[in-house]
């Protein structure tokens, strides 16, 4: 996609996501934007989110229908997300080429064409593991 400057609306949505270290729903983003003086509509937020995804600046966490700022620059969008079940923190990692090739081989063997390979793993982040351990003692 050709590089474009972000419109004021797109930048505002990106700024809200950049301030958080957990995934946010479109309506969470809308609520944050309403805290300012601007009048925002859901359609405006969704259009900005779609553009930011296409520009590879944010990711959609499919299982939760939430969005998170991209943690690093990368050329492809084959990602692994580790999502904390307690606090909602999301860690992003790129899939290794050899692992990705295995997924494509498995899919091809089943005559299935992968379009946007990414994985989500659920568990507990370090902080929540420690809090859970402290609570059980």
N, C-alpha and C positions, 0 to 999 in steps of 0.2 A: 504494500500500500504506500502511495507517495506520502512523504512526510508533510503534515499540515500543522499549522498552529492550532492550539485548542481554543474553541470558543469559550466565552465566559461561563456558560452553563456546564460544558464538559470539564473545564478546569475546576469549577466549584465541586462537582461530583467527585472528581479525582482527589481533590484536597480533603474531602470528608473521609474517603477511603484511606488516604495516606496517614491520617491521624490515628487510625485504629489498627490494632494488631490482631483483630479477629474478623471473621466474615460478617458482612452486614446484608440484610435484605434490602430490597429497593425501598420499602417503606421505612426502614430504619434510616436510610440515607435521606429520604424525604423529610422525616422528622427532624433530622439534624439541620437540613437546609432551611426548614421552617423556623428554626431558632433564630435565624437572621431575619432581616426585614423583607426579603424577597418573597414574592408569591410563586410557589412551585406547584406544578401539576405532575401526577404520576407519569404521564406520557413523556414529559420532558426528561424526567430522570431515566426512564427506560431507553429513550433515544440516545442519551449520553452514555449509558451503560453499554449499549450495543456498539457504539462507535469505539469506546475505550477497549472493549474486548477485541474488536477487529484490529485495533491498533496495537494489540498485545501489551497494553498498559495495565490491564486488570484480568482476573480470572473469574469464572463462574464456578462455584462449588455446586455441582449438579444435584447431589443428594439433598442439599439443604435449600436450594434455590437462593443462594446468597453469593455475594461478590467480595473479592479481596484484591488489594493492590498487588501487582506483580512484584515479587521479592527481588528479582534480578533481571538483567537483560538477557535474552536468548533468542536465537533465530527461529526455533521451532517451539511449538506449544505442547509438547509431550511432557506431561508433568505428573508428579507424585505429590499428593497432599496428605499430610498427617494431621488429623483433626482431633483435638482434645474433647472428650465427651463431657467434661465438667465445665471448663472455662471457655471453650469455643476457640481457643488459640489454634491457628493454622500455620503449619510449617510447610514450605514449598521446596521441592527438590526436582531437578531435571532427571528424567529417566536416562540411564546409560544406553548408548547405542546398541550394545550387544543384547541387553535386556529387551529393548524396544524391537530389535530384529526378531527375537524369539516370539514376541506377541504377534507380530505380523505373520510369521511362519505358522503359528498355531491357527490364526484366523484364516489364512489362505488354505490350510489343510481342511478346514470346515467350509470352504468356499464362501468366506465372509470377508468383506472389504472394510477394514478399519478406517474411520474418517478422522476422529479426534481422540487418539488414545491418551487417556490419563487415568490414574488410579487414586482412590481415596482409601486411606486406612484410618480407622478410629481406634483411639486408645486414650492414654493419659499422659499429659506433658509432665516434665520433671517436677514442676511446682505442685501440681495436683497429686502426683504420686506421693510426694513428701507430706502433703497435707492429709492425704488419706491414711498414710502410715502413722502419722502422729495422732490421728483421731481414733485409731484402732488400738492404741497402746493404753 
